[in-house]
Amino acid sequence: MEENKLIDDICDGFNSKSKAAELCEKAAELYAKKNYAEAVSLWRTAAEEENSAEALYYLGVCYNYKLGVDDVTEENCGIKAKDYFSRAAELGHPEAQCFTALCYSYGIGCEKDTEKSLYWFKKSAGQNCVQAMNNLGYFYEKGAGADGEGNFEEALKWYKKSADLGNSTGQLGVGKAYYYGHGVKRDYEEAVKWFMLAAEQGLADAQFRLGECYDDGDGVEENAEQAFVLYKQAAKQGHAKAQCYVGYCYENGLGVCENMQEAINWYNESAKNNYFQAYCNLGCCYERGDGVKRNMQTAIEMYKKGAELGSTMAQYNLGNVYAFGKGVKVNNELAVKYYAEAAENGLSEAQYNLGQHLYKGLGVEQDDEAAAYWFLQSAKQGDADAQYKIGYFYLNGIGVDEDEQEAFNWFRNAALQGDGDSAYMVGLCYEEGMGVEEDLDEAREWYERAAEYGSKEAKKALKKLR
């Protein structure tokens, strides 16, 4: 009899739910219906009476996102959330352990603590929590440790663990590692493989990055149509950069028929999501009157919004607005301000224009050395005008030590790009032996090339050599 009773008790145990499980199940149903306050009440009962890890975790979630709780100030919500997450974490709840790690990462309800954050991420990842694995990957990728340097090998290890469990974010992380060569030898084909896996699961950023691969022919055969399809898939999910790319495709007929109205629509969608380049592109459309009525004031507003968000081209375009008086009075002080911002961000055209303003003293105190510096930065990026200018500076010792050989080298670089003035200067260097051994045949050849480019000085020089 006792043996049969024991068997019956075991069976009853299998067939019945614990009180905590029943409360959590009802709470989950209420939560799904957005009856947050009632759900919180049931979870609180399960947590207090049954010490349920699941209930503690969801109470942490509710306090973290301020759902159904009004008994604490906003400041204390973080403290409450962290407390509930920690209690659930100690009971072995993997998602709670991940949230506890996040609390220590961002200082939610506690002081930031990298070591504790790593500890809980690893505890959670050890229970196959893919979110924790991805967070560890991100943690190591971005160098969130004390030294601030990324550990790409360790990042890849954790992304791969997540990816192998089929998680799209982990697959994206592995794809990026192969694409950029972070922690592994760069391999575009392998990157495409992982991007495809994540894209097939609908991850917007993976769709976008796969689109870029098709756009550039990285790891796959270049295909503008396929790139556009992928950009649009990501754009429809609200991916701001993809929305801008879709607009650009419509504007320029890349992988899709040109349609300026569609371009404007997508640029506007991207701008709503505060993507800086969308504002810049809209500004260009309003400045030219493409797809919209030409309006320089609106163009300037768009450029300013883009510039504030970090668009280098918007900064440069604003420099041009004020330098050339497009819809406003010429204001070289503002032109210098915006050219300087774009120049610092590495835009060669802005570096050249800033050099010109410094050389001529427009909107800024005249400064040959500073002008030479910016001409050189632009020249190093291949800007032919800047190469000619810095060559002229070296030849005449303006803002730099006189150096005929350096001058010749820069003139030749610009001449090889088809710059007529530079080709003439190369000829002159050969004729007079400046920075290079005198060679009249070479001089004549370069003068002829310059003459073909339209240089009047070269034509006169050729007459003297005949």
MOJOSUL-V328055 format. One record per residue. RES is the residue in three letters. PHI is phi in whole degrees, -180 to 180 (none if undefined). D_FIRST is the distance of its C-alpha to the first C-alpha in whole Angstrom. Layout:
BEGIN
RES&PHI&D_FIRST  RES&PHI&D_FIRST
END
This chain:
BEGIN
MET&none&0  GLU&-63&4  GLU&-64&5  ASN&-64&5  LYS&-65&6  LEU&-63&9  ILE&-62&10  ASP&-63&10  ASP&-64&12  ILE&-64&14  CYS&-62&15  ASP&-60&16  GLY&-64&18  PHE&-69&20  ASN&-90&21  SER&-117&22  LYS&-101&25  SER&-71&26  LYS&-59&28  ALA&-62&31  ALA&-64&31  GLU&-65&31  LEU&-64&34  CYS&-66&36  GLU&-64&35  LYS&-65&37  ALA&-63&40  ALA&-63&40  GLU&-64&41  LEU&-65&43  TYR&-62&45  ALA&-63&46  LYS&-89&47  LYS&67&49  ASN&-88&48  TYR&-64&48  ALA&-62&48  GLU&-67&45  ALA&-63&43  VAL&-60&44  SER&-61&42  LEU&-70&39  TRP&-64&39  ARG&-66&40  THR&-63&37  ALA&-64&35  ALA&-72&37  GLU&-76&37  GLU&-92&34  GLU&-118&32  ASN&52&35  SER&-74&34  ALA&-63&37  GLU&-64&37  ALA&-65&38  LEU&-60&41  TYR&-62&42  TYR&-70&43  LEU&-64&44  GLY&-60&47  VAL&-61&48  CYS&-65&49  TYR&-70&51  ASN&-63&52  TYR&-102&54  LYS&56&54  LEU&-113&52  GLY&74&50  VAL&-122&51  ASP&-143&54  ASP&-94&53  VAL&-136&55  THR&-72&58  GLU&-59&59  GLU&-63&60  ASN&-85&56  CYS&-61&54  GLY&-63&55  ILE&-64&53  LYS&-63&50  ALA&-59&50  LYS&-62&50  ASP&-63&48  TYR&-67&45  PHE&-59&46  SER&-64&45  ARG&-65&42  ALA&-68&41  ALA&-62&42  GLU&-64&41  LEU&-85&37  GLY&95&38  HIS&-75&39  PRO&-62&42  GLU&-68&44  ALA&-65&44  GLN&-63&45  CYS&-64&48  PHE&-67&49  THR&-61&49  ALA&-61&51  LEU&-66&54  CYS&-60&54  TYR&-70&55  SER&-69&58  TYR&-106&59  GLY&72&59  ILE&-90&57  GLY&73&55  CYS&-165&56  GLU&-77&59  LYS&-62&60  ASP&-151&58  THR&-62&58  GLU&-64&56  LYS&-68&53  SER&-61&54  LEU&-62&54  TYR&-57&51  TRP&-75&49  PHE&-60&50  LYS&-69&49  LYS&-61&45  SER&-68&45  ALA&-62&47  GLY&-63&44  GLN&-104&42  ASN&66&44  CYS&-80&45  VAL&-68&49  GLN&-62&50  ALA&-68&50  MET&-60&51  ASN&-65&54  ASN&-66&55  LEU&-65&55  GLY&-59&58  TYR&-65&60  PHE&-57&60  TYR&-75&61  GLU&-63&63  LYS&-90&65  GLY&68&65  ALA&-78&63  GLY&-76&63  ALA&-64&65  ASP&-82&68  GLY&71&68  GLU&-105&69  GLY&-71&66  ASN&-119&64  PHE&-67&64  GLU&-64&62  GLU&-68&59  ALA&-61&60  LEU&-62&60  LYS&-56&57  TRP&-76&54  TYR&-61&56  LYS&-66&55  LYS&-60&51  SER&-66&51  ALA&-61&53  ASP&-65&51  LEU&-90&48  GLY&88&50  ASN&-80&52  SER&-68&55  THR&-65&56  GLY&-64&55  GLN&-62&57  LEU&-62&60  GLY&-60&60  VAL&-66&60  GLY&-59&63  LYS&-64&65  ALA&-61&65  TYR&-70&66  TYR&-66&69  TYR&-95&70  GLY&71&70  HIS&-96&67  GLY&81&66  VAL&-162&66  LYS&-64&69  ARG&-58&71  ASP&-152&70  TYR&-63&70  GLU&-64&69  GLU&-66&65  ALA&-60&66  VAL&-59&66  LYS&-57&63  TRP&-75&61  PHE&-61&63  MET&-63&62  LEU&-60&58  ALA&-71&58  ALA&-65&61  GLU&-64&59  GLN&-88&56  GLY&90&58  LEU&-73&59  ALA&-60&63  ASP&-67&64  ALA&-68&63  GLN&-60&65  PHE&-63&68  ARG&-67&68  LEU&-66&68  GLY&-60&71  GLU&-61&73  CYS&-63&72  TYR&-68&73  ASP&-63&76  ASP&-99&77  GLY&71&76  ASP&-93&74  GLY&83&72  VAL&-143&72  GLU&-70&76  GLU&-56&77  ASN&-153&77  ALA&-64&78  GLU&-66&76  GLN&-67&73  ALA&-59&73  PHE&-62&74  VAL&-57&71  LEU&-69&69  TYR&-59&71  LYS&-69&70  GLN&-59&66  ALA&-68&66  ALA&-63&69  LYS&-66&67  GLN&-92&64  GLY&93&66  HIS&-71&67  ALA&-61&70  LYS&-67&72  ALA&-63&71  GLN&-60&73  CYS&-66&76  TYR&-64&76  VAL&-61&76  GLY&-59&78  TYR&-65&81  CYS&-63&80  TYR&-65&81  GLU&-65&84  ASN&-109&85  GLY&64&84  LEU&-101&81  GLY&78&79  VAL&-160&80  CYS&-65&83  GLU&-60&85  ASN&-155&84  MET&-66&85  GLN&-67&83  GLU&-65&80  ALA&-59&81  ILE&-62&82  ASN&-60&78  TRP&-73&76  TYR&-62&78  ASN&-65&78  GLU&-62&74  SER&-65&74  ALA&-64&76  LYS&-60&74  ASN&-94&71  ASN&62&74  TYR&-83&75  PHE&-58&78  GLN&-70&80  ALA&-63&79  TYR&-63&81  CYS&-62&84  ASN&-65&84  LEU&-64&84  GLY&-59&87  CYS&-63&89  CYS&-64&88  TYR&-69&90  GLU&-68&93  ARG&-89&94  GLY&79&93  ASP&-97&90  GLY&80&88  VAL&-144&89  LYS&-70&92  ARG&-59&94  ASN&-155&93  MET&-66&94  GLN&-66&93  THR&-68&89  ALA&-59&90  ILE&-63&90  GLU&-60&87  MET&-64&85  TYR&-60&86  LYS&-65&86  LYS&-64&82  GLY&-64&82  ALA&-64&84  GLU&-63&82  LEU&-88&78  GLY&104&80  SER&-74&82  THR&-64&84  MET&-67&86  ALA&-66&86  GLN&-61&88  TYR&-63&90  ASN&-64&91  LEU&-66&92  GLY&-57&94  ASN&-66&96  VAL&-55&96  TYR&-83&98  ALA&-73&100  PHE&-108&101  GLY&66&101  LYS&-86&99  GLY&78&98  VAL&-144&99  LYS&-72&102  VAL&-58&102  ASN&-142&101  ASN&-69&101  GLU&-63&99  LEU&-69&96  ALA&-59&96  VAL&-62&96  LYS&-57&93  TYR&-76&91  TYR&-61&93  ALA&-64&92  GLU&-62&88  ALA&-69&88  ALA&-65&90  GLU&-63&87  ASN&-86&85  GLY&94&87  LEU&-79&88  SER&-64&92  GLU&-62&94  ALA&-69&93  GLN&-62&94  TYR&-65&97  ASN&-65&98  LEU&-65&97  GLY&-59&99  GLN&-62&102  HIS&-66&102  LEU&-68&102  TYR&-68&105  LYS&-94&107  GLY&69&106  LEU&-96&104  GLY&74&102  VAL&-160&102  GLU&-63&104  GLN&-60&106  ASP&-153&104  ASP&-64&105  GLU&-66&102  ALA&-66&99  ALA&-61&101  ALA&-61&101  TYR&-59&97  TRP&-74&96  PHE&-61&98  LEU&-66&97  GLN&-62&93  SER&-68&94  ALA&-61&96  LYS&-64&93  GLN&-90&91  GLY&97&94  ASP&-72&96  ALA&-63&99  ASP&-62&101  ALA&-69&100  GLN&-64&101  TYR&-63&104  LYS&-65&104  ILE&-72&103  GLY&-62&105  TYR&-62&108  PHE&-65&107  TYR&-66&107  LEU&-66&110  ASN&-109&112  GLY&64&110  ILE&-97&108  GLY&75&105  VAL&-143&105  ASP&-68&107  GLU&-60&109  ASP&-155&108  GLU&-66&110  GLN&-67&107  GLU&-62&104  ALA&-59&106  PHE&-59&107  ASN&-60&104  TRP&-72&102  PHE&-60&105  ARG&-66&104  ASN&-59&101  ALA&-71&102  ALA&-63&105  LEU&-67&102  GLN&-94&100  GLY&95&103  ASP&-83&105  GLY&-64&109  ASP&-62&110  SER&-70&108  ALA&-62&109  TYR&-63&112  MET&-66&112  VAL&-63&110  GLY&-61&114  LEU&-64&116  CYS&-61&114  TYR&-68&115  GLU&-68&118  GLU&-104&119  GLY&66&116  MET&-99&114  GLY&77&111  VAL&-158&112  GLU&-66&114  GLU&-59&117  ASP&-156&117  LEU&-67&119  ASP&-64&118  GLU&-64&114  ALA&-59&116  ARG&-61&117  GLU&-62&114  TRP&-72&112  TYR&-63&115  GLU&-64&115  ARG&-63&111  ALA&-64&112  ALA&-62&114  GLU&-65&112  TYR&-80&110  GLY&101&113  SER&-77&114  LYS&-69&117  GLU&-62&118  ALA&-66&117  LYS&-64&119  LYS&-66&122  ALA&-65&121  LEU&-64&121  LYS&-62&125  LYS&-71&126  LEU&-84&124  ARG&-81&126
END
